[in-house]
Structures are given as C-alpha cells and as structure tokens.
Amino acid sequence: MSYKIKKAAVLGAGVMGATIAAHLTNAGIECVLLDIIPFELTDADKAKGLTEKSPAWRNRFAANGLAGIMKAKPAAFFAKKNASMIKIGNLEDNLDMLKDVDWVCEVVIENLKIKQELFAKLEKAVKPDCIISTNTSGIPIKDISAKFSANMNAHFLGTHFFNPPRYMKLLEIIPGKDTKKDVVDYMIKFCEEVLGKGVVVCKDTPNFIGNRIGIFDIANVIRLMVEKDMKIEEIDAIFGKAMGRPGTAVFATMDLVGLDTGHHVMKNLYDAVPDDEMRDLFMPTDFLTAMMEKKWLGNKTKQGFYKKTKDEKGKKLKLVIDYKTLEYKPAPKVQFASVSEANKAEGGVGAKMKVLFNGNDAAADLVREYFCNLFIYAANRVPEICD
C-alpha cells in the first residue's frame, strides 16, 4: 500500500508534544494538537466567567502548549506563522478531528495504563490505514500494543524523537512484532527525507538504543564526577563542543530536557534491566532525587543544575548548584588546557576528541576513563538492543 502523510495529529501538548507538532509544520505538515481537559476550575477561571463547558477552559492545556512553543528558545518554528497550521482541542471532545489525519503520534505521560487507555479510544476515531505511533522513551512497544486489534498493530510503531525535535537529528523507529514492513519502510523514508532526521531502527528492548546508551552515558559522567570530586561546571566545561556535544554539554542539557524526565527514565531503566551488569549505575543519585523533591527540574521550573537570576544591580547572573550542599553559587568560567587545545584543533570533532583524549590534565584523565567505560558497555549491548 502507498502511504502519504499530509496531515498529522499529536496527542499530548507538553513540551515534547508541542515541539514535535511545531517541527511537523516546519516540514509543511498540518497538525492537530490535543491534550486532556484541566482537572478543575480555579477561582481565576470562575472570575473570568469560564465554566466546565467553556472551550477556553477545556482546551487550556493544548492552548498553553501552543503558546509555549511560540516563545520557545531555541525557536521551535522555522517561522511563527507556522503556528496557524496547528489546530488545538482536547481528548474528550475532539477525537473527531482525527478522522482525516494520516499519522497520529502519542506523546502523553510515560505511564503504560494511561497510554493504553488513550489508544483504546483511537481505533474508532482514525481511518483504517492511519499510521499510529508512540513517542515513548522506553516503555516496551509490545506492552503498549498488547490489546490492539490486528489492523492497529499492523500500523503501529514507536517514533522516538529527542528534545528539542527541531534540532536533534536522531529519531528512533521501533517496529512492533506485527508492524507491516511497508509501514516501517515508509516511516523511515518520511522521517529522513521530510523531517530531516537520522533514523535508527531499534529492537523493542528497555529504553531502546539512544536512552539505553544515553542513560549509561549520563550515569557514567555523574559517577566519575563524584569519584573524582569534580564540579558541575567543570564537567560541562569538558563535555562541550570538543566532545562533539552542544554548548549545553551535560548538565545544562539535562536542565533543557527536564530533570523529572531524566530521573524517570533512569528509574524505569533500573527496574527494567535486572540482568544488566551496570544496573546499579542507573539508580538516580541522592542529589538528583533531592532536586526532584524540591521540584528543581531545570528550565521548566526556572532552576535545576543552573539558575538564572539578577544581582543587586539588576545585572543578569548565572548560578550553578553545588550538588554536595544543594546551594547555588555564581557559575565560574572553567578552563582546562587539554580542552582549550582540543577546541583549537582542525579537522572536525574526531580531531578535537583525539587531542583531548591525549591530554595531560584532569580533564583528559576523566575523558579517557569515560570513553573506556562507554565503549565496553555499548559493545556488551550487541546484539541485545540492535543488530
């Protein structure tokens, strides 16, 4: 069968769902964005004359998602006018908006029961050949689809975007055991050629490839930081562009993604891989759990590993957390000789990494141990998570 995606729907208007919808419009795809209705009317709602029947109240979460991506940094849209290609609604009143979409991408909370309940409503709402996917970062595809009909299973797969979707090239496609080959082949082609992604096909194993190796990567860095008594800002100074990473490095990237997301994925992975030789490394550290409890979740709560504020003169000030005391302090400028030399090296990321790896300071020592741990773990995952 021939497939063509001209219109899509994203279910879940949180940061990830809304930014996926924005990127779909960047590729010229019209999009429906739906979310749940609020739990109750607030006093402010009542003061505005809103009732539980008011569309403005019922569609609030989707509207807030769309408003948020209008202000997103880095920008989610190629051009803000693309926002007109997104139609909002809610998951109770507006499932009829899905009747003519070619692809539905679910991006709700990482809770198996909630996902299963949502998908149970979908089959009657979409056309028979609609492609249906989940953006889960690690819940097994076989568990989500356990109660699907044969037709829905044939058109179902995982499409795992990374945050922020406009800028992160990687996209994981996870076929189910009953997914039609032409659906998988079409989605690989569509995601590469239309959405501009680098697609990796994964086996249906816990956290797939990116987050299985990625969570080990983060846990590996955190363990080395603690063992070597280094600081947050020192780690980010090392693991920046010289290591092929964005300027947000490790901890500022965690702030961008959300500490709650990272904590949840780490805990889920710990529970899901009882036979993994490095399993204990996946248990979130005490300081990460404490930050979760304080709701210091990163950019979404205005503070995480970093916090932006102003001094007494009104000048912008960037603070960084001391993970031993959970107190913030001004973020100092950190320099390592090996990192400085690596940044000057010509020939691309590989050449920069080589200079850093062969350095003679604390940064180089850490990088050598980091790479050895990472390569051994990745090698041990073949053929478990991929061929």
DOTOR-120546 format. One record per residue (C-alpha): x negated, y negated, z. Coordinates in steps of 0.001 Angstrom, whole numbers, plus 500000, padded with zeros to 6 digits. Example, Ala and Ser with C-alpha at 12.3 -4.5 7.8 and 13.67 -1.06 7.14 Angstrom:
487700504500507800/486330501060507140/
REM end
This chain:
500000500000500000/498893496449499281/498748494063502254/498522490283502257/498568488021505317/500134484648504609/501831484140507976/500845485431511400/502038485326514989/500002485098518169/501671486307521361/500125484562524343/499254480855524329/496444480800526851/493024479507525873/492200482560523769/495576482946522094/495911479278521263/492401479042519815/492974482176517701/496124480508516351/494106477379515592/491486479365513687/494165481108511650/495346477692510465/491735476850509609/491971479724507131/495274478417505732/497469480892507625/500785479632509026/501206480733512622/503891481342515241/502698480902518848/504869482424521591/504458482758525344/506564483614528383/509005481150529914/507987479412533171/508839481164536420/510957478395537950/511980474777537589/509806472358539519/511052469206541216/509374467245538416/511345469261535853/514596468531537638/513731464847537844/513383464813534075/516813466364533701/515470469705532494/517405472906533126/516601476565532634/518294476290529249/516172473362528055/513852474334525164/511240471916526508/511123473959529717/511461477407528160/508708476721525597/506411474913528023/503579477464528118/503345477622524340/503572473820524114/500831473454526716/498663475897524774/499062473872521601/498420470594523430/495294472080524992/493701473062521703/494336469585520329/491830468373522929/489507471391522895/485743470888522915/484215472213520768/487094471484518408/489349474469517663/490795472993514463/488933472039511301/491351469085511229/494006468188513798/496644468068511063/496395471878511041/498442471844514252/501531471262512092/501072474823510772/501798476253514248/505389476757515380/505912477364519099/508514479290521035/508944481838523821/509036485605524063/512636485805525258/514442483549522802/512280483515519712/511303487036518702/513375486387515568/510530484092514477/508502487258513854/510789488704511193/508733487424508254/505196487482509658/502554489734508132/500417490145511231/501172489961514964/498185489547517291/498875490109521005/496737488032523380/498537488273526731/497040489015530129/494805492096530431/497449494239532100/498432497537530487/502019497564531776/502683494012530572/501237494788527145/503275497977526801/506497496176527781/505844493460525223/505061495874522394/508239497815523182/510193494725522088/508256494202518876/509215497038516582/512780495792516021/511532492223515575/508985492765512784/509159494147509272/508095497801508843/504776497030507145/503739494269509578/500213494782510894/500176494672514706/497062494246516805/495881493624520326/493070491301521347/492337493348524462/488725493118525523/488609496628526881/491910498398527599/491940501613525536/493920501340522308/495306504840522912/496804503725526244/498437500598524832/499962502540521939/500936505684523860/504680505101523460/504676503584519951/506649505062517077/504717506793514300/505163503796511982/503990501265514567/500961503404515405/500117503588511698/499971499768511550/498339499177514953/494704498482515821/492518496356518027/491240492997516730/488990491638519455/487943488020518947/485271486339521040/485632482926522641/485677480351521077/487135482098517980/486266479345515521/482561479558516355/481878483130517488/481247485199514372/481674488646515911/485035490384515658/485584493966516747/488094496165514961/489185499223516911/491350501674514968/493709503969516815/493645507672516008/496773507247513848/495969503883512230/496277504080508441/492931503797506671/494268501165504259/495314499003507242/491809499236508710/490164498578505345/492404495583504665/491824494022508096/488048494399507744/488184492636504378/490628489960505594/488692489178508764/485388488966506894/486477487122503762/489331484945505044/488495484376508713/484722484340508154/483946486989510750/481220489574511074/483242492720511697/482029495666513750/484176498818513799/484251500344517272/485244503619518836/488087503464521350/485865503539524429/485932501276527534/485143497661526570/484275498787523031/480828497582521869/480488493854522486/481713493820526070/480146497172526978/476692495945525970/477542492326526771/478607493049530340/475459495080530855/473513492146529401/475034489675531884/474702492087534810/471090492744533820/470313489000533787/472052488418537116/470222491313538783/466850490103537502/467639486542538649/468394487746542177/465459490178542328/463005487529541134/464552484805543318/465236482538540350/467923479887539977/470948479461537714/469361476539535882/466099478471535380/467915481375533771/469782479049531424/466522477331530506/465068480703529481/468084482236527721/468837479385525340/468010478896521680/464605480577521967/466516483773522760/468968483317519916/471728482019522159/473689478766522082/472702475832524251/475205477060526848/472862480052527430/474216482469530087/475976480687532921/477387477710531018/478800480260528563/480431482105531467/481950478771532508/483305478370528982/484786481873528823/486064481774532415/484660483500535487/488008485209536007/487695486853532602/484120487946533298/484956489236536776/487979491148535474/486051492766532619/483167493758534917/485503495312537497/487511497114534793/484337498499533258/483085499709536645/486339501613537143/486410502976533580/482911504482533277/482322506778536275/479567508651534412/477618505616533178/474093505741534579/474124501961535175/477655501795536557/476726500166539890/475363497181537997/478889496377536765/480319495716540224/480637491899540481/478145490311542870/479249488818546171/478692485270544949/480749485852541803/483597487276543888/483369484339546304/483606481873543410/486663483760542167/488294483460545584/487616479716545603/489043479513542062/485805478023540737/486455479628537371/484460477386535050/485626474763532573/489312475577533040/489123474560536735/486500471823536233/483854473742538166/482090477071538027/478360477565537817/478263473943536711/480353470958537716/480599467543536106/481165464556538344/480079460913538766/477661459316541193/478421456311543369/477686454006540420/480115455829538148/477373457464536107/478092460984534824/476332463644536855/475919467359536121/475744469626539146/474696473277539353/475632475796542040/473161477408544426/474509480970544402/472994481662547837/474867478849549616/477681478130547100/476763474445547346/476348472167544325/473277470056543638/472139467853540740/471019470056537845/467267469506537340/465552469701533973/463670473008533919/460706473784531693/458614476913531157/455507476856528993/456483480053527177/459956478706526352/458521475399525121/456065477228522858/458804479534521593/461039476603520674/458223475168518554/457636478424516664/458569478539512994/460241481454511282/463593481788512982/464869483426516143/462720486539515792/459544484493515720/460661482466518750/461507485603520734/458097487083519919/456295484017521274/458404484061524435/458008487821524914/454212487485524692/454009484532527089/452132484427530396/454541482886532885/457588483826534999/459963483295532082/458045485713529856/457829488296532654/461582488166533080/462241488383529331/460058491478528946/461876493306531728/465237492074530425/464600493461526915/463326496815528161/466438497330530289/468775496217527489/467260498371524736/467245501501526902/470900501005527864/472011500310524273/470157503357522934/471838505552525531/475288504480524287/474873506084520856/476964507951519743/479346507294522645/480592503861521547/479661503805517856/478113505933515143/
REM end
